């Protein structure tokens, strides 16, 4: 899996915006609901995933480890699953994005490799599968805001989105092949949404695929200037939120049921079982561009 690279120090929210507005990343935007933790968070909740209720029907789910480019850890994945499972029925559009103008750089190898090993490492797999089951079963439209990079585990989250808006210079990379590893979550979403040729191009090359090429392949809905990703996502989310909520649920269900009869559990289990080697051939390492 990919490690995070570099650091981001810009806060997601600051208090210096004009009255009635809120800074989000580098933008001022109307935000009548603040960024919050989920209402019923447990002791493990540490603000690693934030929610921003933009309107009655739109909620932003924000991966919030900007200093590590939102790289994934066990506690973060636990929080993400909790947030996705607890969203109320009024929400018809979920915007999935990362804080600090970056989406997700994959697994945080520094945290996974600590000595002694964190207790959460042993349970990471089930927690990660729980996130993807929640996205598979989600009745709301999931819009991804891909800024900077979505690598390996981050790519799986991006591919789980129903519609993806990406920056022209930003990229998606499924680089597990470079590490001698399978990519079951990425493969599950690719095979659910796209044909074998597209899945092969993404997973067998393992390279960086930038915004315009993602659109050409059908992997992204739109590619815009990197500074405009969040504004483009807002425009799209507002358009989608205007749809009848019952219609959203019916179309989402039809999209899924017309392709597979499997439950979420069965679908992801099938792709996990498809790997002929059921243990990693080597420790995870960072993907590189080739």
Backbone torsions as a table, in degrees:
resi	resn	phi	psi	omega
1	UNK	NA	164.5	-173.4
2	UNK	-88.5	144.2	173.7
3	UNK	-87.4	162.2	172.5
4	UNK	-78.0	152.6	-178.0
5	UNK	-127.3	137.2	178.7
6	UNK	70.0	-169.2	-177.9
7	UNK	-141.7	150.0	174.8
8	UNK	-125.2	130.0	-176.8
9	UNK	-116.2	-8.3	-178.2
10	UNK	-67.3	130.6	179.1
11	UNK	-69.8	152.6	176.1
12	UNK	-72.6	-40.1	-176.5
13	UNK	-129.4	134.0	172.0
14	UNK	-127.5	167.5	-173.8
15	UNK	-101.4	8.8	-175.6
16	UNK	-90.0	7.1	-179.6
17	UNK	-75.9	157.1	177.4
18	UNK	-58.1	160.7	-177.8
19	UNK	-57.4	132.3	178.8
20	UNK	86.9	-5.0	178.4
21	UNK	-120.8	167.0	-177.4
22	UNK	-141.2	136.2	174.0
23	UNK	-72.4	131.4	173.2
24	UNK	-131.1	111.5	-171.1
25	UNK	62.8	-123.3	-179.8
26	UNK	-101.7	10.0	-174.0
27	UNK	-114.0	153.8	163.4
28	UNK	-97.0	134.2	177.4
29	UNK	-149.1	155.5	174.6
30	UNK	-64.9	125.9	-178.2
31	UNK	-143.4	80.3	-176.2
32	UNK	-64.9	-23.7	173.9
33	UNK	-108.2	137.5	-178.7
34	UNK	-77.9	165.8	169.0
35	UNK	-68.0	128.2	-174.2
36	UNK	-140.7	166.8	164.3
37	UNK	-79.8	161.0	175.1
38	UNK	-60.3	154.0	-172.8
39	UNK	-60.6	-38.3	-174.8
40	UNK	-114.1	64.2	-178.3
41	UNK	-90.9	148.6	-179.1
42	UNK	-92.9	-169.8	-177.2
43	UNK	-64.8	-25.5	-179.2
44	UNK	-75.8	-13.3	-176.9
45	UNK	-71.4	125.6	-175.5
46	UNK	-131.8	23.5	179.7
47	UNK	71.0	28.4	-179.8
48	UNK	-84.5	-15.0	173.4
49	UNK	-133.6	124.1	-178.2
50	UNK	-110.3	154.9	174.1
51	UNK	-121.9	139.7	177.2
52	UNK	-125.4	109.7	179.7
53	UNK	-84.1	98.3	-175.2
54	UNK	-75.7	-36.8	177.3
55	UNK	-153.7	-177.2	-179.5
56	UNK	-58.3	-34.9	-173.3
57	UNK	-105.6	-9.6	-174.9
58	UNK	-117.5	129.1	174.1
59	UNK	-131.4	136.3	172.9
60	UNK	-94.2	130.3	173.3
61	UNK	-108.0	118.4	-166.3
62	UNK	-118.5	116.2	171.8
63	UNK	-68.6	127.0	-166.3
64	UNK	-128.3	68.6	166.7
65	UNK	-132.9	64.1	-171.5
66	UNK	-61.4	-28.7	180.0
67	UNK	-68.9	-15.7	177.1
68	UNK	-120.3	25.2	-178.5
69	UNK	50.8	36.8	175.0
70	UNK	60.3	33.5	175.5
71	UNK	-64.4	148.3	-170.8
72	UNK	-85.1	136.9	170.4
73	UNK	-130.2	169.6	178.1
74	UNK	-58.2	-50.5	179.2
75	UNK	-59.2	-37.8	178.8
76	UNK	-65.4	-43.1	-179.9
77	UNK	-65.8	-38.6	175.8
78	UNK	-58.9	-45.0	-179.6
79	UNK	-65.5	-40.9	-180.0
80	UNK	-61.6	-43.1	177.4
81	UNK	-61.2	-44.1	179.6
82	UNK	-59.9	-47.2	-178.7
83	UNK	-60.5	-48.2	-177.4
84	UNK	-63.6	-36.9	-178.1
85	UNK	-76.5	-20.3	-174.0
86	UNK	-101.4	-1.6	-179.8
87	UNK	-63.2	139.2	-174.8
88	UNK	-80.8	168.3	-172.6
89	UNK	-70.5	-15.9	178.7
90	UNK	-71.4	-20.9	-177.7
91	UNK	-76.0	122.6	176.4
92	UNK	-113.4	-11.4	179.0
93	UNK	-135.1	124.1	173.9
94	UNK	-111.2	125.8	172.6
95	UNK	-100.5	118.3	179.3
96	UNK	-102.3	121.3	-177.3
97	UNK	-150.8	175.6	177.4
98	UNK	-115.5	152.8	177.2
99	UNK	-81.0	163.9	179.9
100	UNK	70.0	24.6	178.5
101	UNK	56.7	40.2	173.7
102	UNK	-143.8	143.6	-178.3
103	UNK	-80.7	-81.6	-178.5
104	UNK	-162.8	126.5	-175.0
105	UNK	-92.9	13.0	177.5
106	UNK	100.0	-158.6	177.5
107	UNK	-71.0	143.7	176.3
108	UNK	-84.1	95.0	-175.0
109	UNK	-64.4	-29.3	178.1
110	UNK	-62.3	-43.2	-179.8
111	UNK	-72.8	-40.2	178.4
112	UNK	-63.7	-30.6	-174.9
113	UNK	-94.3	8.7	-179.6
114	UNK	-62.7	148.9	177.0
115	UNK	-123.1	115.7	3.5
116	UNK	-72.2	156.0	-178.5
117	UNK	-64.6	135.0	177.4
118	UNK	-58.6	146.6	-179.1
119	UNK	-59.8	-30.4	-173.8
120	UNK	-74.2	-13.8	-176.3
121	UNK	-59.6	-42.3	-177.3
122	UNK	-62.2	-30.1	-178.6
123	UNK	-100.8	9.6	-175.9
124	UNK	-64.1	-43.8	-177.7
125	UNK	-55.0	-54.8	177.9
126	UNK	-58.7	-38.4	179.5
127	UNK	-66.1	-40.7	179.1
128	UNK	-64.4	-40.9	177.4
129	UNK	-65.0	-34.8	178.5
130	UNK	-62.0	-41.3	177.1
131	UNK	-58.4	-46.6	-176.1
132	UNK	-71.5	-32.3	174.1
133	UNK	-64.2	-40.3	179.1
134	UNK	-63.9	-40.1	177.9
135	UNK	-69.1	-38.5	178.2
136	UNK	-61.2	-42.3	-175.8
137	UNK	-88.1	-2.8	-173.7
138	UNK	-64.0	129.5	179.3
139	UNK	-86.5	-13.9	177.5
140	UNK	-85.6	159.7	174.5
141	UNK	-78.8	127.8	-178.8
142	UNK	-103.1	119.2	179.6
143	UNK	-110.0	126.6	178.8
144	UNK	-98.6	138.5	175.5
145	UNK	-110.5	94.8	-174.9
146	UNK	-90.9	100.1	173.6
147	UNK	-106.0	140.4	176.4
148	UNK	64.5	-72.6	-174.3
149	UNK	-158.0	145.7	168.9
150	UNK	-131.9	105.8	-170.6
151	UNK	-118.8	131.4	174.9
152	UNK	50.7	-105.5	178.1
153	UNK	-59.2	-37.3	175.3
154	UNK	-64.6	-36.2	176.6
155	UNK	-63.7	-37.6	178.7
156	UNK	-61.6	-38.7	176.8
157	UNK	-66.8	-40.5	179.0
158	UNK	-64.4	-42.5	-179.8
159	UNK	-69.3	-21.3	177.5
160	UNK	-74.0	-14.9	-178.5
161	UNK	-75.3	143.0	178.4
162	UNK	-68.3	-38.7	179.1
163	UNK	-135.8	134.9	-174.7
164	UNK	-123.9	126.3	173.2
165	UNK	-109.1	129.7	-171.7
166	UNK	-131.6	149.8	174.0
167	UNK	-73.9	148.7	-178.0
168	UNK	-57.7	-38.1	-178.9
169	UNK	-95.6	-2.8	177.7
170	UNK	-81.5	164.8	-174.5
171	UNK	-147.6	158.6	171.3
172	UNK	-114.8	138.0	178.8
173	UNK	-142.0	124.0	171.4
174	UNK	-106.6	92.1	-169.3
175	UNK	-105.1	15.7	-176.3
176	UNK	-60.7	-28.3	-178.9
177	UNK	-61.0	-29.2	178.3
178	UNK	-68.2	-21.1	-174.2
179	UNK	-104.6	4.1	-177.0
180	UNK	71.4	27.3	-176.7
181	UNK	-119.2	158.2	171.2
182	UNK	-82.7	169.8	178.6
183	UNK	-134.4	66.0	-169.0
184	UNK	-63.9	-37.7	-179.6
185	UNK	-71.4	-43.2	175.0
186	UNK	-59.8	-45.1	-178.8
187	UNK	-63.1	-39.5	-179.5
188	UNK	-60.6	-44.6	-179.6
189	UNK	-72.4	-38.7	178.4
190	UNK	-62.1	-43.1	-177.6
191	UNK	-75.8	-22.1	175.5
192	UNK	-74.5	-39.0	-170.0
193	UNK	-103.9	-23.6	-169.1
194	UNK	-133.1	168.7	-179.8
195	UNK	-83.6	173.5	-174.9
196	UNK	-63.9	-33.1	-178.9
197	UNK	-64.0	-42.8	178.6
198	UNK	-67.0	-44.5	178.9
199	UNK	-59.8	-40.4	179.8
200	UNK	-66.1	-43.2	-179.8
201	UNK	-59.9	-41.0	-176.9
202	UNK	-72.8	-44.3	-170.4
203	UNK	-91.0	-28.4	-177.8
204	UNK	-83.6	-32.0	174.9
205	UNK	-79.7	-40.5	177.2
206	UNK	66.9	24.4	-176.0
207	UNK	-99.7	178.1	176.3
208	UNK	-80.2	129.2	178.3
209	UNK	-114.7	114.9	-173.7
210	UNK	-86.3	170.4	-170.7
211	UNK	-47.1	-57.4	-177.6
212	UNK	-59.5	-37.3	178.3
213	UNK	-70.0	-34.4	176.1
214	UNK	-61.5	-39.7	177.1
215	UNK	-66.7	-44.3	-179.3
216	UNK	-59.2	-37.8	-179.9
217	UNK	-78.6	-9.6	-177.0
218	UNK	85.6	6.5	-179.1
219	UNK	-79.2	-23.8	179.7
220	UNK	-126.6	151.3	178.4
221	UNK	-78.1	-40.0	-175.8
222	UNK	-154.0	149.8	173.8
223	UNK	-124.6	127.4	-174.9
224	UNK	-133.2	172.3	174.2
225	UNK	-54.6	140.8	-173.7
226	UNK	-56.5	-36.4	-179.4
227	UNK	-71.3	-12.9	-175.0
228	UNK	-104.8	5.0	-174.6
229	UNK	-58.9	-50.3	-175.3
230	UNK	-66.7	-36.4	176.8
231	UNK	-66.4	-40.3	177.7
232	UNK	-64.6	-38.0	177.6
233	UNK	-65.6	-40.9	177.6
234	UNK	-59.2	-44.7	-179.7
235	UNK	-62.0	-44.1	179.1
236	UNK	-66.1	-43.8	-178.8
237	UNK	-62.0	-41.0	178.9
238	UNK	-65.7	-37.7	176.7
239	UNK	-62.9	-44.9	-178.7
240	UNK	-69.3	-34.8	-178.4
241	UNK	-68.4	-17.1	178.5
242	UNK	-76.7	-12.1	179.8
243	UNK	-70.5	154.6	176.0
244	UNK	-63.3	128.3	-177.2
245	UNK	-58.2	-37.4	178.4
246	UNK	-65.1	-39.4	177.5
247	UNK	-63.5	-39.1	178.1
248	UNK	-60.0	-48.4	-179.0
249	UNK	-62.9	-40.5	-177.3
250	UNK	-69.1	-43.3	179.7
251	UNK	-66.2	-43.3	179.0
252	UNK	-59.8	-44.1	179.0
253	UNK	-63.9	-40.1	-179.6
254	UNK	-66.9	-39.7	177.9
255	UNK	-57.0	-43.3	-177.0
256	UNK	-74.8	-49.4	-172.7
257	UNK	-71.5	-23.4	178.4
258	UNK	-76.5	-13.5	-178.9
259	UNK	-103.9	-46.4	-177.6
260	UNK	-135.3	149.8	173.6
261	UNK	-100.9	-5.4	-179.0
262	UNK	-67.0	150.4	165.3
263	UNK	-73.7	169.0	176.3
264	UNK	-58.1	-43.6	179.8
265	UNK	-58.9	-45.0	-178.4
266	UNK	-68.3	-39.8	-176.8
267	UNK	-63.7	-48.3	-178.1
268	UNK	-73.8	-33.6	176.2
269	UNK	-62.5	-37.1	178.9
270	UNK	-61.8	-41.2	-178.3
271	UNK	-77.2	-28.8	172.4
272	UNK	-67.2	-41.2	-177.9
273	UNK	-72.6	-19.4	-178.1
274	UNK	-69.9	-19.3	178.7
275	UNK	-71.4	119.4	-178.0
276	UNK	-70.0	-17.2	177.4
277	UNK	-112.6	113.6	-172.9
278	UNK	-89.8	7.8	172.2
279	UNK	-131.7	153.0	-179.5
280	UNK	-65.4	137.7	179.7
281	UNK	-76.7	-18.4	176.4
282	UNK	-160.7	161.7	178.3
283	UNK	-60.4	147.6	-180.0
284	UNK	-62.1	143.4	177.8
285	UNK	-137.1	169.0	-176.2
286	UNK	-71.5	138.8	173.5
287	UNK	-72.7	151.8	176.4
288	UNK	-126.7	163.3	177.6
289	UNK	-84.9	133.0	179.3
290	UNK	-131.6	NA	NA
